[in-house]
Amino acid sequence: MEMNFPGGLWLPLTAIVVVSLPFIVHLIQSRRQEKSGLESFQEFSSTRKLVLDKVQRWRNHYLLGLDLKQNMLVYCRFGYYPAQMTISLDEVDHTSLDAHYEEVAMGKSKLKKLEYLDILLHYKDSRKPAKSITIFDQRQIRTMTDELFIAENWVLTLNRHLKSSEDNSGLRLAM
């Protein structure tokens, strides 16, 4: 059985390939960036000899990692305003959320729209200002999905870890 395509079928097939080509190129480029970002995060943490017990990545822009043994937090932000930092949790007293809302008029009512969401690390030394870690920034990402849950989960995790390491250090001193 021989398959002969009518001459008019090649035009729609060519159009489909041409229309989908930019999407395919964008998909390949984003995967390359994602892979290189992950490698730089792994390189960043390995050069500091950190073994991360908990790692969370979201939006291909943000990464948080926690090394329980060395008591270190690792934060990486990619995109327009890249940042990579390690924070010694030995110096941190507690963490909290910092959310800034913008009022948007919708007809006769006003809605609050989240503009940015940060985790604040409050140091034991009260003279030292709190360190801010961005979890969501409307200037980089227009819509928010799980960022509030992610931030609350990390604040809870970090505060539990800080409390347990504080309790354990007190036991060591008593022995």
Rosetta blueprint (number, residue, H / E / L):
1 M L
2 E L
3 M L
4 N L
5 F L
6 P L
7 G H
8 G H
9 L H
10 W H
11 L H
12 P H
13 L H
14 T H
15 A H
16 I H
17 V H
18 V H
19 V H
20 S H
21 L H
22 P H
23 F H
24 I H
25 V H
26 H H
27 L H
28 I H
29 Q H
30 S H
31 R H
32 R H
33 Q H
34 E H
35 K H
36 S H
37 G H
38 L H
39 E H
40 S H
41 F H
42 Q H
43 E H
44 F H
45 S H
46 S H
47 T H
48 R L
49 K L
50 L L
51 V L
52 L L
53 D L
54 K E
55 V E
56 Q E
57 R E
58 W E
59 R L
60 N L
61 H L
62 Y E
63 L E
64 L E
65 G E
66 L E
67 D E
68 L L
69 K L
70 Q L
71 N L
72 M E
73 L E
74 V E
75 Y E
76 C E
77 R E
78 F L
79 G L
80 Y L
81 Y L
82 P L
83 A E
84 Q E
85 M E
86 T E
87 I E
88 S E
89 L H
90 D H
91 E H
92 V E
93 D E
94 H E
95 T E
96 S E
97 L E
98 D E
99 A E
100 H E
101 Y E
102 E E
103 E E
104 V E
105 A E
106 M E
107 G L
108 K L
109 S E
110 K E
111 L E
112 K E
113 K E
114 L E
115 E E
116 Y E
117 L E
118 D E
119 I E
120 L E
121 L E
122 H E
123 Y E
124 K L
125 D L
126 S L
127 R L
128 K L
129 P L
130 A L
131 K E
132 S E
133 I E
134 T E
135 I E
136 F E
137 D E
138 Q L
139 R L
140 Q L
141 I L
142 R L
143 T L
144 M L
145 T L
146 D L
147 E H
148 L H
149 F H
150 I H
151 A H
152 E H
153 N H
154 W H
155 V H
156 L H
157 T H
158 L H
159 N H
160 R H
161 H H
162 L H
163 K H
164 S H
165 S H
166 E H
167 D H
168 N H
169 S H
170 G H
171 L H
172 R H
173 L H
174 A H
175 M L
